[in-house]
Amino acid sequence: MTVNRRTVLSTLATVPVFSLGAPLVARAAEIELKYGNNLPLTHPLNVRAAEAAARVKKETNGRVDIQIFPNNQLGGDTDMLSQVRSGAINFFTPSALVVATLVPVAAINALGFAFADYDQVWKAMDGPVGKHVREAMAKVGLLTFEKMWDNGFRQTTSSGKPIAAAKDMDGIKIRVPVSPLSVAMFKALGASPTSLQFSEVYSALQTKIVDAQENPLPIIQVAKLYEVQKNCSLTNHIWDGFWFTANARAFNALPADVQKIIPDAFNDAGIAQRGDIKKLNESVQADLEAKGLAFNKTDPDSFRAKLRDTGFYGEWKGRFGADAWGLLESAVGKLA
């Protein structure tokens, strides 16, 4: 299967939502389950989730039908997080930063400049760091599958000079999400972060309210931020992903064979989706370059040194706890 930029950006209207839950057999399913997420139907997450749902239906001989509701059809992230906890929906794929509103340690993967590359990401999140976070999530009623899905590294764009090292952040006015971790990181780097809703980003850049912003490459492309920015610095400053969560009470009430079939299908789909995102990012960068956005590499060691010297890592080590921090450093090396 090939997932490219054109596929991801195609209109949602081309594929009806009900097709995801189309029965493979004539009779009604014995068990109907609801899965909600915030991404377009054609995003790799939903493409692979649809494959997983079909696999579950096949392997259960039509007994289980997982209906997928993409693109915030069931509400925003906060709404769906509440719904999966209450049992109104069975599954949800929140980003770690969304889960962190309930489970603070879940944001540890979004620590600034923690990961040098994907090898370190998956070593941590498929390993002891991910296990630690899943155990914390279980305490609030969220059963979480082992494999995290990819949302990509975040990059920094600017209207002025390229950002190549930490010193280039001094005084820059940058839009960041409404996230204490993001705000604290950019302040520690010497920037002047401003939290704005994403709908405000384009106009804020256009009117010079802010000089810069940060997002994964596909978002930069979809929102046409290349029209109001000159440079894209490959800072890879934050990595985030999606946890595939379930209402623990409802999931544990399913038949034993179904409790094995569903995680197996969605864990395998998550691994496939990781490869899709990698290919997508490569094609998106080429497209953005063709549209005139200049790319440059950065010196990650300079950013880590600044965060260490300003006490950022020390502060967040205390917030996340020594146990979680030790597990992270076992995967990525010494941070604080």
NORQUI-V718971 format. One record per run of one state. SS is the DSSP state (H for helix, E for strand, C for the rest). FROM is the first residue (numbers start at 1). TO is the last residue. Records with the same first field share a line. If there is no record, write none. Layout:
SS = FROM-TO / FROM-TO
//
This chain:
C = 1-4 / 10-11 / 15-16 / 22-30 / 37-43 / 60-63 / 70-76 / 87-90 / 93-94 / 100-103 / 111-117 / 126-127 / 139-141 / 145-148 / 154-154 / 159-165 / 170-172 / 177-179 / 189-191 / 196-197 / 207-211 / 216-216 / 223-224 / 228-230 / 235-238 / 243-244 / 253-255 / 291-293 / 298-299 / 310-311 / 321-321 / 333-336
H = 5-9 / 12-14 / 17-21 / 44-59 / 77-86 / 96-99 / 104-110 / 118-125 / 128-138 / 166-169 / 180-188 / 198-206 / 217-222 / 225-227 / 248-252 / 256-290 / 300-309 / 312-320 / 322-332
E = 31-36 / 64-69 / 91-92 / 95-95 / 142-144 / 149-153 / 155-158 / 173-176 / 192-195 / 212-215 / 231-234 / 239-242 / 245-247 / 294-297
//
